[in-house]
Every structure is written in C-alpha cells, then in structure tokens.
Amino acid sequence: MGIGDALRLFFLGFYAVVIAVTLIRVLPTVGTLRSAEQSATGARRFLPAVLLPFGFLLPPAVLFLRAGEIDATWTAVRMLGLGLGLYAAVILPWAAATLRRFLVPRAVVFPDHALVVRGPYRLVRHPVYSGDLALWLGTALGTLNALLLVLLPLYLLGLSAEAAVEERLLEGKFGEAYRDYAARVGRFAPRPGT
C-alpha cells in the first residue's frame, strides 16, 4: 500500500468518525433548539441542512469514487495534507468537549448561554469550522484530489455565512464582551499574537 492509499484510508476513517459523532452527539440536540432565545432567521436558518451533508458526506464520497484524484507522488503536498488532518483531529474533539451542550446543529443563543472563550476558543472563534476546513483541505492535499480543492471555496463561503450568523447572535447576546473577543481572536485561523 502506497502513501496515497494509506492517506485515503486515513481520511475515509476520519470522515466515518465525524459522521458517527454528528449522528450520535450533534443531531440529537435538535430538540433543544426550541428553547433558544434567538436563532437564525430567513433562508440562513437552512444553512446547516446544506452544509452538513456537503461538508461531511461529499468528501468521503469523492474519495471513495476516486473522483478528481491526480496521479502523482508529490510527497510534500501529501504530508501537508496529513498535517492539516492531524490539526483537525485535535481541534474538532477539543472544541466539542469545550462547547459541550452548546454544540448544536444550528446557530442559536440560549437564555443561559455562556460566551465560551477558553480551550480552542482562545485561538479561533470558530474552531469547529476551522477543523472542518482543515479536514477538507487536508483531504484534498493528502489524496491529491483536484475536485475537492475546486469545491473548497464553496464550502468556505457556506461556513463563513454560518459563522456570520452565529457572530451576530453572539454580539446581540453579549454586546461589548463579544466585540472585544472578536477583535482579539481570528475567525478560522489564529491571529498573530493570540
């Protein structure tokens, strides 16, 4: 088995775990959304219904079908992809464990919502999205998949829109405290000096 096949299996396995966690831990919290104080409105409330399958089902399907793969060695590119995958393997469970019951599948603010600024939230405002993007890009680079690379900007656009909705809700709830936090901490990547 070559490095390309090994990385394909690594990323397929990673996506299998992400899908399982989403089904077991995140989607069952949909019932708690009724108690939200504020939530996304209009068409933006449907973003997660598009982003979840696009972000978590499309990449493994593309990998499984080997659609868009470039037949090359490019070990350095593949290792960069592995590094991004390992970043995702650390940041995603860390963010979920830190956020705990506030990890829900849609942008909402609960009456007893806390502004979480510890753990990975010290480094980035949206570590789950940061991990999702790193996993997607890592998969594309690690498996030399041009199709995933071409589709990445679309996923980034969707996650940016969802992050903007969350940020408006959090600013509405926490005001100046959230604005100060947002000024210090980057959205998807750490700011220098963070």
C-alpha angles and dihedrals in degrees: 000000000000129000092263093055092045092052092046089055091046093053094042088052091047092052090048089057092046091051092048093049091048092051096043103034111020109033094050088064091069089099091062091060090080090070092055118127092208133007142171115290136203121010092336091071086071095055095098090053087060099034098051097058093035093050101037107028105034098058096052090044090052090047093047092051091041088226113168098009118151115222100229140107102230094159095181092055091047091050090051087053091051090050091053089048090053090049088053090048089058103037099045099058091036091055093045092049091048096046093043112163092010089067099103131150097249139045106269140142119215125211090250094038116150125210101241111211101151131090113017089348086075087066104036134010093226108032093162091057090042089055092045091053092046090050092050094046092041090052092049093049097037093053095032090238113170094184092059090046091052092048094047095088090056091053091045090052092052094047090047090054092049091046090052090053091050092047093052090051093048092047089050091052101039103024115184094010090061094043090053091048092049091049091055103038128057122237102235103353131040117263118233109275094023 
